[in-house]
Amino acid sequence: MRHYIIDGNNLIGKIGSLQKLQNKNKQSTREKLAFKLEDYFHDKPNIKVSLHLDGFPGQSIKVQNIRIIYSGKKTADDEIKSQIGNEKNPRNVILVSSDRQLKDFASVCGCDCISSEDFSKSIMPRSPEDEEQKRQDELNNDDFKKLFGV
């Protein structure tokens, strides 16, 4: 069984809408991330998911098939390293984080790694603003201008 270990705060920092909300309401941010993950993994059989968050729990977040682990007085990074170190088969672990030290540790243990940036693209639908920005970037591309003599 594949086991996704997710560095929650790192992932929040890579999702613009959650990053903005984090400054206003930490609990709501955590809930939205947990629900996004629940939605993403709901139809993927034989997958275990651990979401690591810094600090202490607020209100209970009720999601199915996702284990939420709070670091308490430690850092989430320490908890993630501990969990990876306790895995029976680390080759079944997929770490989701962009933290260099965590990724290096996971790689040495034999885990697969996905950057938070790449994973966020999988769980977050593209907004119309993103699509518009992509079109504008394409129009501003010098190769495009040369091709059409602009």
N, C-alpha and C positions, 0 to 999 in steps of 0.2 A: 504494500500500500504506500503510495506517495504521500509525503507529509510536507505541506507548505508551512514554513515558519516565517511569519511576516513581522518585520520591524515597523510597527504601526506609526510611530511618530515620524519616522523617516519617510514613509509612504504619504502621510498627510502633508508633509512639506513639499511633495512633488505634485500635488493636486491643488491647483490654484484656488478653486472654490472652497475646499476644506481648509487650506492654509489661511484664507481670509477669515473664515468662521472661527478658527482656532483661537484667534486673538479676542473674540467676543464671547464664545461659549465652548469651552473645552469638552464638556459632556456631550453636547449636541454634535460636535465634530466626531467624537469617538463613536457615537451612535450611527451617524451617517456612514462612516467608514465600515463599521461592522455590518450594516444592512447592505452596502454595496458588495462586500465580500460574500455575504450570504446569498445574494442574488447571483453573483458570478459563479459560485461553486455549487449551487443547488442541483444542477443537472449533471454534475461530474461525479460518477460513482468511484468508490475506492480511493477517496482522497480525504486526508485528515488535515485540518487547518488549525494553527495556533497563531493568534494575534497577540503580539507583545506590545504593551503600552507602559510608558513611564509613570511612576507615582502610584497612587492609591485609587481604588475604585470609587466612583461616584454612585449614581443610581445604577441599579442593575440593568444591563443591556441583554435583552432576551433575543438571542439568535440561535438558530439550529445548526448543528454540525460545525460550529466554530468555538474553539476554546479561547477565551480571553484571559490573558495572564498579565497581571499588574506587577510591576517590579518592586513596589513598596519603597523601602529606603535605598535599594540598590538601583542600578541603571538597567534599563531594558536590555542593553547590549550584554551585560553580565548574565542576565537571565537567559538570553538567547544562546550565548556560548555554553551555559550550563545545560540547556536542553539539548543542544547539538551533541555535547560530550556524553550525554546519557542515552543517546539513541542507540538501539541495538544494531541498526543498519543505516549509517549516515548517508550511504549512497542513494537511499530513497528520499532524502531530504532535499527540498528546494527552498533556499533562503531568498526572501524578497527584501532587499536592502541595497542602498547605494553607499553605505558606510564601508570605507576601504578596509578598516581593520576587521570588521565582521566578515566581509567577503573573503578576505585572506584566510581567516580562521576556518571558515566553512569549507573553502577549497582544500586546505590542508587535511581536513577531516574527510574529504571525499564527497562533499555535498555539491549539488548544482546551485548556481546563483543566477538570479534575475534582478536587474537593476529596478529600483522603485519607479524610475521614469518609464521604462518599458512596460512594467506591470500595470502602471496607472493607465496606460493607453488601452489595456485590455479590459479594465473594469469600468472605465468612465466613458460614456458615450460622447462622441464629438458634438460640441455645441454648434449652433449656427454661426456664432461669432468666430469659432475656430475655423470653420469652413471658409468663411469670408476672408479671414486673415490669410489662409492658405492661397486663396485665389489672388489676393493682392500681392502676396509674395511672388507668385508665379508671374504676374504682370510686371513686376519690378525687376524680374530676372533679365540681366543683360543679354543672355543668349536668346531669349524670347524676343527681345527688342530687335536684335540683329537679324533674326530669322524673318521678321516681318517688316524690316526697314523702318522701325520707329526710332 
